[in-house]
Amino acid sequence: MTTAHLEHTAHDHVHGPDCGHTAVQHGDHIDYAHDGHLHRAHDGHYDECEPTGHQPCDNHAHIHGPDCGHDAVQHGDHVDYLHDGHRHAIHGDHYDDH
C-alpha cells in the first residue's frame, strides 16, 4: 500500500503531542485527525494522508459504527475508525487497514 502525496495548503496549525488532535501512528509517521482529514508532517508542510491500495484487516470481530467508542474520522469518501493503533475503514463485508 502506498500513500499519495497531496499537500494540505493554508495549514497554519502546528500538530504535535499537545495540539489537541487525535494522533495515530501510521507506518513511519504520525497522522493527525484535523478538520475531517488526516494530516502528516512532510518537509516543512502538511500532506493529506490518503492511502492507496487495498489491505484487508483479518480477524476483526469488533463492529465499528457511531456508538462503538472509537474515534471516527472522515477520510475522503469513507470513515476511518481509530482502533488498536491504526485506522479501520469499512469495505464491503470486512475492514481495511489504513
N, C-alpha and C positions, 0 to 999 in steps of 0.2 A: 504494500500500500504506500502510495506517495502522497504528498501534500502540495497543493497548488500554491504558488507564490502570488498573493494578491494583497498589495499594500493597502492598509487601512489609513486613509488620509485624514487630515484635520483631527488628529487624536492628541489632545493636549494633556490628557490624564496620564500619570506615570503609574504603572502597575508594579506591585511588589507585595511583600508579606503582610503589610498593614494597610493596603489600599481599600479594603472592604469588599473586593470582588472575589468570587469563588475561584481558587487556583486548582488546576488539575494537571498532574504530571502526564505528559503526552510524549512518549518516546524520549528524545534527548532534550526536550524543552518543557516549559510550563505554559499552559494556556490559561487565560483569564476570561471568565464569563462577564461580558460587559455590553450593555445596550443590545441584547439579543444576538450577539455574535461571540465567537471565541477568538481572542487576540493572543498573539505571541510576539515577544520582542525579537527583532531581527535587524542587525546592522544599523542601530540608531533610530529605528521606526518600528511600528507595529504592523504585523500582517494578519489578515483573516486566516484562521487555520481551518482549511477546508480539505478533508481527506478525499482521496480518490481511490477507487478500487472497492473491493468487497471482501470483508474479513468477518465471517460469522463468529459469534461468541458461543462456544459449545458449553453444554451443561449449565444453562442459565434457567433456574427454576423460578426465580422471582419475576412477578409480572409488574412492569412499570406502568404508571398512569398518574393522573392528577393527585391521588391521595396515597402514593406509595412511600412517601417520606424522603425521596431523593430529589435533589435539585434538578429542575428541568430547565434546559437552555434551548431556545430556538436556534437552530443551526441550519441555515439555508432553507430547504423545503421540508425539513423534518425537525423533530425534537430529540435532543440527546438527554439522557439521564445520567447524572454523575453518580457512579456506583463502583465501589471497590477499587478506587484509584484510576478508573478510566471511564470513558463515556460509552453508553449503550444507546443504540438507535433501533427502533422497531423497523423490521424489514420483512414483510410477508408474515410467515409463521415463526420467525426467530428474531434474535437481536444481533446486530453487528457491533463490533468493537471499532471505536473511532480513536 
